[in-house]
């Protein structure tokens, strides 16, 4: 009986194959030039399947085999990078990519995009830097990551003051209300909270900030004036103008800068005089206050300050000049990123993340930075350039 069954199967196969026989028993057409080798394709497909099943070592062996035979295989690189992300994380994926890249100067945009997404997803789950975490989640939402929406809601409902400030600075209305309530409850207003409200763009923040203009602490008065300038409500000009006579120079400068943002030039002569002051820190304060209305003299001043012997001045000036001369900014900040002072290194790192460079190689380096917010902003820029 078994013999009969085998015979029937053989006959069925002959019938199924008869059209091919009738067609002259032609072989399948050869792959077109540039197509992946069949064996390579099969090996990589096996690797992806093994990775999906959790067999990471076996998947890595498949990727390594293809790369040994074809070191420039982009398809094998994609698998190898995904394996390293799965094993250790985004930074390991970047290291794998750089080993593959070697001395080549042409980047692989699709792989960099994958690494950027991996970096954002990784930081979105971490607790160390609330601002970086919130920005990573927001970037993932913009990329259509449905899971990130729930993650943001969780941060908003369970996060502390740092998370609320990060959310408020990005315009989240619920977080803005939380910070306003914090100001109104009576605890000492922190400059970081005031800055977050200023960055929020919310009209809800205007009245509470006006209420801080008379605070006895100069750092609070100055921060409140600066935040109101950023919010852009010209109705507060009469409340800010008297601050030009404040007994504290910091407050006077912040008030003049805020008025300038609100298209009131009452404090401009004072700022112009300060731009000529012998002290680099005074000239920097004037440059920061007038950054909303840059002109040729402003640009010349900031370029000069970017060459200051004081690293703090150089770092601040490099961040100011970044939108107008990104190459100079990048050069200064990269040199400061190796400074012996950790505070200077942090300033440089944060500044590097703010540079809107279109150089994928520079952005790849920034995605390895020790500062999480810098990695997030570099990843976001990569996504924008590789969309």
Helices and strands as residue ranges (DSSP letters): H 2-22, H 38-52, H 56-69, H 74-87, H 90-101, H 109-124, H 130-142, H 146-158, H 161-169, H 173-184, H 191-200, H 204-210, H 218-231, G 234-236, H 237-241, G 242-245, H 249-261, H 268-274, H 280-289, G 291-293, H 296-305, H 311-321, H 326-336, H 342-354, H 360-366, H 372-385
